[in-house]
């Protein structure tokens, strides 16, 4: 079972499940999850091979979706599901394979398509850090000098266990499974429920040419953008992101 961080208490509203993106964790979503928990229970998960969740040899989207399904089933019923990037793809596969578990779907800045980029260079950068010489996070930051200091470096460092001298990321499997992570599996069927694709206004992850692929799988899909936000829209525009999610869930 995935590691979960819970916020708030159960109400008459469905709980919200949050699935983070590649190299992320449930803790990354702490502020937004806590704020959204004023009206419902919010459960943020560590995806497999991330954070405090178990490590596996596979990192396919059907497996990630099955992990999310087990969390929802353990909680006793359908949930609203919010997924960002990798977590958004996992949430889409969950909705397509187990639609009875998903009430509303919010996909943050990702489409059900294969992307051309890879994040293998970030894995190489993390591997290059000599953890035996690291006694504080700032020392690791110095060794990550080749990673842009645009928020990416500090984001990666959130997955560094300084005391344990280890990354809380299964770097070997994430590297091996990178083609699957940037891809999207062939899916049958459609999700007839509510689905909102919320994107950053300055991101190119969800483009107009992706809409036919989205509509083919999610015929009720609606689209919204957060101005002046990039791919990390929840971190770059947290208040606007929170407001958008509230509006979607309260609709």
C-alpha positions as a printed NumPy array, in Angstrom:
array([[  0.   ,   0.   ,   0.   ],
       [  1.169,   3.49 ,  -0.797],
       [  2.25 ,   5.805,   1.976],
       [ -0.401,   8.451,   2.573],
       [ -0.549,  11.808,   4.34 ],
       [ -4.006,  12.798,   5.523],
       [ -5.386,  16.269,   5.973],
       [ -8.691,  17.255,   7.54 ],
       [-11.52 ,  15.004,   8.641],
       [-14.254,  13.207,   6.697],
       [-17.272,  15.322,   5.742],
       [-20.336,  14.766,   3.593],
       [-18.178,  15.633,   0.577],
       [-16.069,  13.006,  -1.209],
       [-12.442,  12.888,  -0.139],
       [ -9.831,  14.282,  -2.513],
       [ -6.912,  12.062,  -3.517],
       [ -3.748,  13.832,  -4.726],
       [ -1.159,  12.062,  -6.894],
       [  2.149,  13.918,  -7.362],
       [  4.439,  14.036, -10.381],
       [  7.851,  12.541, -11.116],
       [ 10.437,  13.094,  -8.334],
       [  7.688,  14.539,  -6.112],
       [  6.062,  13.381,  -2.898],
       [  2.954,  13.778,  -0.797],
       [  4.814,  16.321,   1.319],
       [  5.282,  18.607,  -1.69 ],
       [  1.508,  19.095,  -1.678],
       [  1.228,  19.752,   2.053],
       [  0.215,  23.423,   1.94 ],
       [ -2.385,  23.052,  -0.8  ],
       [ -3.73 ,  19.797,   0.657],
       [ -4.09 ,  21.37 ,   4.093],
       [ -5.926,  24.392,   2.708],
       [ -8.287,  22.258,   0.638],
       [ -9.035,  20.093,   3.678],
       [-11.162,  22.811,   5.276],
       [-14.236,  21.324,   3.592],
       [-13.323,  17.684,   2.946],
       [-10.747,  15.045,   3.777],
       [ -7.67 ,  15.201,   1.554],
       [ -5.296,  12.274,   1.09 ],
       [ -1.945,  12.84 ,  -0.615],
       [  0.052,   9.774,  -1.582],
       [  3.678,   8.964,  -2.207],
       [  3.621,   7.193,  -5.573],
       [  5.533,   3.918,  -5.831],
       [  9.32 ,   4.334,  -6.014],
       [  8.95 ,   7.753,  -4.347],
       [  8.992,   9.025,  -0.767],
       [  8.028,   6.482,   1.888],
       [  6.101,   4.196,  -0.459],
       [  7.393,   0.738,  -1.455],
       [  9.894,   0.304,  -4.266],
       [  9.03 ,  -1.998,  -7.174],
       [ 10.754,  -3.088, -10.374],
       [  7.888,  -1.693, -12.464],
       [  6.72 ,   1.889, -12.897],
       [  4.044,   1.469, -15.56 ],
       [  0.881,   3.541, -15.535],
       [ -1.404,   0.519, -15.126],
       [  0.6  ,  -0.355, -12.001],
       [  0.483,   3.229, -10.7  ],
       [ -3.265,   3.334, -11.328],
       [ -3.737,   0.043,  -9.486],
       [ -1.836,   1.504,  -6.515],
       [ -4.253,   4.45 ,  -6.419],
       [ -7.222,   2.092,  -6.717],
       [ -6.068,   0.167,  -3.647],
       [ -5.881,   3.377,  -1.621],
       [ -9.401,   4.402,  -2.658],
       [-10.791,   0.927,  -1.985],
       [ -9.175,   0.899,   1.458],
       [-10.937,   4.184,   2.209],
       [-14.274,   2.657,   1.296],
       [-15.441,   4.411,  -1.801],
       [-15.069,   6.729,  -4.755],
       [-13.038,   9.902,  -4.471],
       [-12.334,  13.032,  -6.412],
       [ -8.857,  12.569,  -7.891],
       [ -6.258,  15.23 ,  -8.676],
       [ -3.052,  14.243, -10.432],
       [ -0.146,  16.353, -11.646],
       [  2.12 ,  15.324, -14.545],
       [  3.081,  11.67 , -13.929],
       [  0.381,  11.545, -11.268],
       [ -2.056,  12.983, -13.793],
       [ -1.328,  10.173, -16.223],
       [ -1.78 ,   7.622, -13.44 ],
       [ -5.072,   9.297, -12.502],
       [ -6.253,   9.144, -16.129],
       [ -5.501,   5.421, -16.346],
       [ -7.29 ,   4.907, -13.025],
       [-10.38 ,   6.703, -14.346],
       [-10.325,   4.658, -17.55 ],
       [ -9.818,   1.285, -15.866],
       [-11.742,   1.785, -12.596],
       [-14.283,   4.534, -13.34 ],
       [-16.42 ,   3.515, -10.372],
       [-13.677,   4.773,  -8.054],
       [-13.388,   8.266,  -9.536],
       [-16.055,  10.896,  -8.981],
       [-14.368,  13.942, -10.487],
       [-11.022,  13.944, -12.261],
       [ -8.635,  16.897, -12.31 ],
       [ -5.548,  16.49 , -14.493],
       [ -2.871,  19.117, -13.876],
       [ -0.718,  20.023, -16.886],
       [ -0.413,  16.736, -18.717],
       [ -2.123,  14.985, -21.633],
       [ -2.604,  11.278, -22.469],
       [  0.162,  11.353, -25.058],
       [  3.812,  10.403, -25.42 ],
       [  6.247,  13.252, -24.847],
       [  9.654,  13.657, -26.447],
       [ 11.513,  14.93 , -23.403],
       [ 13.276,  12.814, -20.798],
       [ 14.224,  13.519, -17.212],
       [ 17.167,  11.1  , -17.256],
       [ 19.622,  14.006, -16.95 ],
       [ 18.177,  14.83 , -13.524],
       [ 18.613,  11.227, -12.438],
       [ 22.242,  11.396, -13.572],
       [ 22.708,  14.612, -11.586],
       [ 21.298,  13.051,  -8.421],
       [ 23.434,   9.947,  -8.868],
       [ 26.53 ,  12.122,  -9.194],
       [ 26.097,  13.571,  -5.694],
       [ 28.622,  12.035,  -3.303],
       [ 26.255,  11.418,  -0.417],
       [ 29.079,  10.34 ,   1.908],
       [ 30.322,  13.954,   1.811],
       [ 26.898,  15.442,   2.493],
       [ 26.083,  16.48 ,   6.05 ],
       [ 23.592,  19.203,   5.171],
       [ 21.291,  19.911,   2.244],
       [ 23.306,  22.937,   1.119],
       [ 26.315,  20.699,   0.462],
       [ 24.225,  18.539,  -1.842],
       [ 22.959,  21.695,  -3.548],
       [ 26.56 ,  22.658,  -4.353],
       [ 27.092,  19.276,  -6.015],
       [ 23.903,  19.809,  -8.054],
       [ 25.286,  22.998,  -9.575],
       [ 24.594,  21.702, -13.091],
       [ 20.849,  21.585, -12.307],
       [ 19.172,  24.938, -13.016],
       [ 18.489,  27.01 ,  -9.923],
       [ 14.961,  27.772, -11.15 ],
       [ 13.265,  25.72 ,  -8.463],
       [ 14.31 ,  22.388,  -9.965],
       [ 17.333,  21.994,  -7.694],
       [ 15.426,  22.699,  -4.487],
       [ 12.599,  20.445,  -5.685],
       [ 14.973,  17.508,  -6.14 ],
       [ 16.584,  18.15 ,  -2.757],
       [ 13.238,  17.589,  -1.054],
       [ 13.767,  13.903,  -1.875],
       [ 17.165,  13.737,  -0.18 ],
       [ 17.373,  11.971,   3.183],
       [ 20.485,  13.682,   4.524],
       [ 20.723,  11.638,   7.714],
       [ 20.22 ,   8.379,   5.851],
       [ 22.559,   9.483,   3.043],
       [ 20.085,   8.306,   0.415],
       [ 17.602,   9.551,  -2.138],
       [ 14.016,   8.591,  -1.355],
       [ 13.62 ,   7.866,  -5.075],
       [ 14.221,   4.523,  -6.774],
       [ 16.555,   6.081,  -9.333],
       [ 17.453,   2.797, -11.042],
       [ 13.846,   1.866, -11.798],
       [ 12.795,   5.412, -12.683],
       [ 15.634,   5.564, -15.203],
       [ 14.845,   2.152, -16.657],
       [ 11.142,   3.007, -16.885],
       [ 11.6  ,   6.515, -18.29 ],
       [ 10.158,   5.535, -21.711],
       [  6.981,   4.362, -19.971],
       [  6.866,   7.478, -17.777],
       [  7.03 ,   9.915, -20.701],
       [  4.713,   7.673, -22.715],
       [  1.078,   6.72 , -22.285],
       [ -0.357,   3.218, -22.668],
       [ -2.864,   2.217, -25.304],
       [ -6.243,   2.434, -23.591],
       [ -9.685,   1.129, -24.46 ],
       [-12.975,   2.616, -23.348],
       [-13.78 ,   6.092, -22.096],
       [-14.357,   7.868, -18.796],
       [-17.823,   9.387, -18.897],
       [-17.435,  11.356, -15.69 ],
       [-16.372,  14.941, -15.082],
       [-12.786,  15.605, -16.186],
       [-11.028,  18.971, -16.104],
       [ -7.601,  19.494, -17.634],
       [ -6.042,  22.39 , -15.727],
       [ -2.88 ,  23.714, -17.357],
       [ -0.291,  26.417, -16.881],
       [ -0.81 ,  29.311, -19.268],
       [  2.896,  29.333, -20.113],
       [  3.305,  25.554, -20.28 ],
       [  3.393,  23.609, -23.531],
       [  2.508,  20.249, -22.006],
       [ -1.171,  20.438, -23.028],
       [ -1.419,  21.818, -26.548],
       [ -4.367,  22.317, -28.848],
       [ -3.313,  19.323, -30.932],
       [ -3.665,  17.114, -27.832],
       [ -7.366,  17.86 , -27.436],
       [ -8.634,  15.175, -29.844],
       [ -6.714,  12.502, -27.894],
       [ -8.103,  13.859, -24.635],
       [-11.684,  14.039, -25.916],
       [-11.475,  10.507, -27.317],
       [-10.881,   9.14 , -23.816],
       [-12.65 ,  11.819, -21.768],
       [-15.636,  13.029, -23.815],
       [-16.801,  15.409, -21.067],
       [-13.367,  16.978, -20.69 ],
       [-13.198,  20.69 , -20.01 ],
       [-10.103,  22.839, -20.209],
       [ -8.809,  25.681, -18.038],
       [ -5.545,  27.586, -17.73 ],
       [ -3.82 ,  29.451, -14.929],
       [ -2.181,  32.571, -16.413],
       [  1.561,  33.089, -15.978],
       [  2.046,  29.535, -14.671],
       [  4.288,  26.899, -16.171],
       [  4.319,  23.124, -15.729],
       [  4.705,  23.437, -11.944],
       [  1.491,  25.465, -11.765],
       [  0.615,  24.41 ,  -8.22 ],
       [  3.995,  25.632,  -6.931],
       [  4.246,  28.746,  -9.105],
       [  0.673,  29.978,  -8.568],
       [ -0.526,  28.143,  -5.447],
       [ -3.388,  30.488,  -4.574],
       [ -4.731,  30.521,  -8.109],
       [ -4.327,  26.755,  -8.347],
       [ -6.165,  26.237,  -5.077],
       [ -8.981,  28.514,  -6.173],
       [ -9.296,  26.677,  -9.486],
       [ -9.445,  23.265,  -7.799],
       [-12.083,  24.531,  -5.36 ],
       [-14.211,  25.855,  -8.198],
       [-13.966,  22.545, -10.044],
       [-14.832,  20.463,  -6.982],
       [-17.696,  22.739,  -5.96 ],
       [-19.241,  22.912,  -9.436]])
